[in-house]
Amino acid sequence: MTRFEIDGRELEENEDEYLKELFDLPVYNGDYEDIYQYIIGFYSKTLITLHNSQNVDPDLIDVFKRASEYNSLVKFVIED
């Protein structure tokens, strides 16, 4: 299973670079829809865990939720 651990405090410091590095994206310009499209394309079981969600843009949290609803292989969990 692939796992992504997201720390809202680190995300808050430099969101674009953090997400680009975390998901190993070749190009990311801050468009949350790009993250959504990337996640719905996962073809193996994936767990995305978010810590310190109070530091994260609610729109980005929504992207993770929508992607996990669309792709049954993706599970999104908020652990504060």
C-alpha positions as CSV (number, residue, x, y, z in Angstrom):
1,M,0.0,0.0,0.0
2,T,1.2,3.5,-0.9
3,R,1.1,6.0,2.0
4,F,1.2,9.8,1.9
5,E,1.6,11.6,5.2
6,I,0.7,15.3,5.0
7,D,1.6,17.7,7.7
8,G,-0.6,20.8,7.6
9,R,2.1,22.9,9.3
10,E,4.7,22.1,6.6
11,L,2.1,22.5,3.9
12,E,1.3,26.0,5.2
13,E,5.0,27.1,4.8
14,N,5.3,26.4,1.1
15,E,2.3,24.6,-0.3
16,D,3.2,24.3,-3.9
17,E,6.7,22.9,-3.3
18,Y,5.5,20.6,-0.5
19,L,2.7,19.0,-2.7
20,K,5.0,18.8,-5.7
21,E,7.6,16.9,-3.7
22,L,5.2,14.8,-1.7
23,F,3.4,13.4,-4.7
24,D,6.5,13.5,-7.0
25,L,4.7,15.7,-9.5
26,P,6.9,16.9,-12.4
27,V,5.0,20.1,-12.6
28,Y,2.5,21.7,-10.2
29,N,1.3,25.3,-10.4
30,G,-1.0,25.4,-7.4
31,D,-4.2,24.3,-9.1
32,Y,-5.9,21.9,-6.8
33,E,-7.7,20.2,-9.7
34,D,-4.3,18.9,-10.8
35,I,-3.9,17.1,-7.5
36,Y,-7.4,15.7,-7.9
37,Q,-6.7,14.4,-11.4
38,Y,-3.5,12.9,-10.2
39,I,-5.1,11.1,-7.2
40,I,-8.1,9.7,-9.1
41,G,-5.6,8.0,-11.4
42,F,-4.0,5.9,-8.7
43,Y,-4.3,2.2,-9.5
44,S,-3.1,0.7,-6.2
45,K,-4.3,1.0,-2.6
46,T,-3.3,4.3,-1.3
47,L,-3.7,5.9,2.1
48,I,-3.5,9.7,2.4
49,T,-3.3,10.8,6.1
50,L,-3.5,14.5,7.0
51,H,-2.2,15.9,10.3
52,N,-2.8,19.4,11.5
53,S,-5.7,20.0,9.2
54,Q,-6.5,23.3,10.8
55,N,-3.5,24.7,8.8
56,V,-4.8,23.4,5.5
57,D,-7.0,25.2,2.9
58,P,-10.5,23.6,3.2
59,D,-10.6,23.5,-0.6
60,L,-7.6,21.2,-0.6
61,I,-9.2,19.0,2.0
62,D,-12.2,18.8,-0.2
63,V,-10.0,17.7,-3.1
64,F,-8.7,14.8,-1.1
65,K,-12.2,13.8,0.1
66,R,-13.6,14.0,-3.5
67,A,-10.8,12.0,-4.9
68,S,-11.2,9.2,-2.3
69,E,-14.9,9.1,-3.0
70,Y,-14.3,8.8,-6.7
71,N,-11.4,6.3,-6.5
72,S,-12.2,3.3,-4.2
73,L,-8.5,2.5,-4.0
74,V,-7.8,5.8,-2.2
75,K,-8.6,6.3,1.5
76,F,-8.3,9.8,3.0
77,V,-8.0,10.2,6.8
78,I,-7.7,13.3,8.9
79,E,-5.7,12.7,12.2
80,D,-5.4,15.8,14.3
